[in-house]
Amino acid sequence: MNTAPLKSNEPANEQHRDTPISIACRPGFLRGHPQLNRHGELKHLLTIEGLPLAVVMHILDTATQFVSVTNRGTKKVPLLRGKSVFNLFFENSTRTRTTFEIAAKRLSADVLNLNINASSTSKGESLLDTINNLSAMHADIFIVRHGQSGAPYLIGRHCAPHVHVINAGDGRHAHPTQGLLDMYTVRHYKRDFTQLRVAIVGDIRHSRVARSDIHALTMLGVPEIRAIGPRTLLPSGLEHLGVRIFHDMRQGLHNVDVIIMLRLQNERMSGAFMPSAQEYFKTWGLTSERLAYAKSDAIVMHPGPMNRGVEIASSVADGPQAVILNQVTFGIAVRMAVMSIVAGNND
């Protein structure tokens, strides 16, 4: 499997609008493994695809330790004391940026949130010049969210050797920490990945979360992954990843253990992919009636932000099977785990 975004049926000018970065920074283009140091340890987290299973399990197990520490009332640990974490968000984000900030501060790091809209890049400075200047300010970790697929690879390739890069979402390609916190959530509630049916519902075509989840679920041994949604919102190529395609909610949700709902990525759409949000909810929204098709102990997940009445009903989002708020809590622990691990692994 390569790390190029999943193919879709969208027009070429839309699918490849970020091609210059995407092609130049695919792992195959780089020498060695772009995420691991020469000892096979995690140096950057750019994507889940291609990571050794042992690395993923180490992250999940380390997150469990941080959850336990937090549950005991410990608010801070000194693992990143003296380290500087720079949040570089070239796309708008509240939940992800905030959880990274909280995670870094709980590790005792110094955190700098850059106002990208007022930064040097908006004044004509190149991305790499900006990164080089920030590296000179003794940054230790870059948390990067960017609208172009591959931007974190480019930064990881050119940043100073002591700097670690964590991908907080790049284009439609990957959102590895979201994928990892989703896996942590599934493991917390279901324990054994190898006995599960997991359904991912909604706008998979434009979702970097779906891509990261599919790669992670496959790696962890989930025997049946289902993609449910209208044809216009499902990319081609899913079958090659072992994913079963459903265009009917009743059939797709039948007997599943885990339901991962996705929001409509309106900001990444170009053209008409559905009649209206109301029509979408009538057919594809997760209601209590549709949830009943799944197993009685199925859990409902959502990466957020939720659009109530569009992809999920309030009765489900606030119901006993929803674990959405716990995902947010677990996300802090997972991001603490990732930062603490990469910070300890240099060349």
C-alpha positions, 0 to 999 in steps of 0.5 A, spaced: 500 500 500 502 506 498 500 513 502 497 516 496 490 519 497 485 514 495 483 515 488 476 518 487 472 519 481 472 527 482 475 531 476 482 531 475 483 538 477 480 537 484 483 531 485 490 533 484 490 541 486 495 539 491 499 535 487 506 538 487 507 537 495 503 530 494 508 527 489 514 530 492 513 527 499 510 521 498 514 516 503 517 512 496 520 518 494 524 519 500 530 515 502 529 510 508 522 511 512 520 518 513 517 516 520 522 512 523 529 514 525 535 509 523 533 505 530 526 504 527 523 508 532 518 513 531 521 520 529 515 523 526 508 521 525 505 523 518 501 517 517 498 511 520 499 507 513 506 503 513 507 504 520 510 498 524 504 494 528 509 495 534 509 502 534 502 503 533 501 498 539 506 502 543 502 509 542 496 506 544 499 502 551 503 509 552 496 513 552 493 508 557 498 510 562 497 517 561 489 516 562 491 512 568 495 518 571 490 523 569 484 519 572 489 519 579 488 526 579 495 528 576 495 534 571 502 534 569 508 530 568 515 533 566 516 529 560 517 535 555 519 540 560 524 545 557 521 543 550 517 547 545 511 545 541 509 549 535 502 549 533 502 550 525 495 550 523 494 552 516 487 550 516 482 552 521 481 548 527 478 548 534 478 541 537 484 538 534 489 544 536 486 545 543 487 538 545 494 538 542 495 544 546 492 541 552 496 535 551 503 539 550 502 543 557 500 536 561 507 534 558 510 541 561 512 543 554 512 550 552 507 551 547 506 557 541 500 557 537 502 561 531 497 565 527 498 563 520 493 568 517 498 573 520 504 570 519 510 570 514 506 565 509 501 570 508 506 575 506 509 571 500 514 567 504 515 560 502 513 554 507 520 552 507 523 559 509 517 559 515 519 552 517 527 554 517 526 560 521 521 557 526 527 551 527 532 557 528 527 559 534 529 552 537 522 549 536 522 541 538 516 539 535 511 542 530 504 540 530 502 541 522 495 542 519 495 544 512 490 544 506 495 540 501 496 533 502 503 532 503 505 538 507 507 535 513 512 530 509 515 536 506 516 539 513 519 533 516 524 532 510 527 539 510 526 541 518 532 541 522 534 534 525 532 535 532 525 537 530 519 532 530 513 533 525 506 530 527 501 531 522 494 534 525 491 533 518 493 534 511 488 535 505 484 529 504 490 524 505 491 523 513 489 525 520 493 520 524 492 522 531 485 522 530 485 515 527 489 513 533 485 516 538 479 512 534 483 505 535 484 507 542 476 508 543 475 502 540 480 498 544 477 501 550 470 499 549 471 492 545 478 489 547 479 485 541 479 488 534 479 481 531 472 479 532 469 486 530 465 489 524 466 496 523 462 501 519 464 508 517 458 512 514 458 518 510 463 523 506 468 518 506 471 521 499 473 527 502 475 524 509 482 524 511 479 521 518 476 515 514 483 513 510 487 513 517 481 509 520 481 504 515 489 503 515 489 502 522 483 498 523 486 493 517 493 493 521 489 491 527 486 485 524 479 488 524 476 482 519 470 486 516 470 494 515 464 497 511 463 503 508 456 506 507 454 512 504 451 515 497 455 513 491 457 520 490 461 520 497 465 514 496 471 514 493 473 508 488 479 503 490 476 502 497 474 495 495 482 494 494 483 495 501 478 490 503 472 494 505 465 492 503 461 497 500 454 499 502 449 504 499 443 502 504 443 504 511 439 498 514 444 493 510 450 496 512 449 497 519 446 490 520 450 487 526 456 491 526 459 493 533 462 500 531 459 505 527 464 511 526 460 517 523 463 522 519 461 529 517 460 532 510 466 535 508 463 541 505 469 545 505 473 540 500 467 539 496 467 542 489 460 541 485 454 538 487 455 531 491 448 531 494 441 534 494 441 538 500 443 537 508 436 535 509 435 530 504 442 527 506 439 526 513 433 523 511 437 517 507 444 517 511 443 520 518 444 516 524 437 515 527 435 511 533 431 507 528 437 506 524 442 504 530 437 499 532 440 495 526 446 494 529 448 490 535 445 492 541 452 494 544 454 497 538 458 504 540 457 510 536 463 514 534 464 521 531 471 525 530 467 532 530 465 537 529 458 534 529 452 536 525 446 534 528 440 533 524 445 532 518 449 526 519 447 524 526 440 525 530 441 528 537 437 522 540 443 518 538 449 523 539 446 524 546 444 517 547 447 511 551 451 508 545 455 514 543 462 515 546 463 521 542 465 525 548 470 520 551 473 520 544 475 527 546 478 525 552 482 519 550 485 524 544 488 528 549 492 522 552 493 519 545 497 526 543 501 526 549 503 519 548 505 521 541 509 527 543 512 524 548 515 518 544 517 522 538 521 527 543 525 521 546 527 518 539 532 522 535 537 520 530 
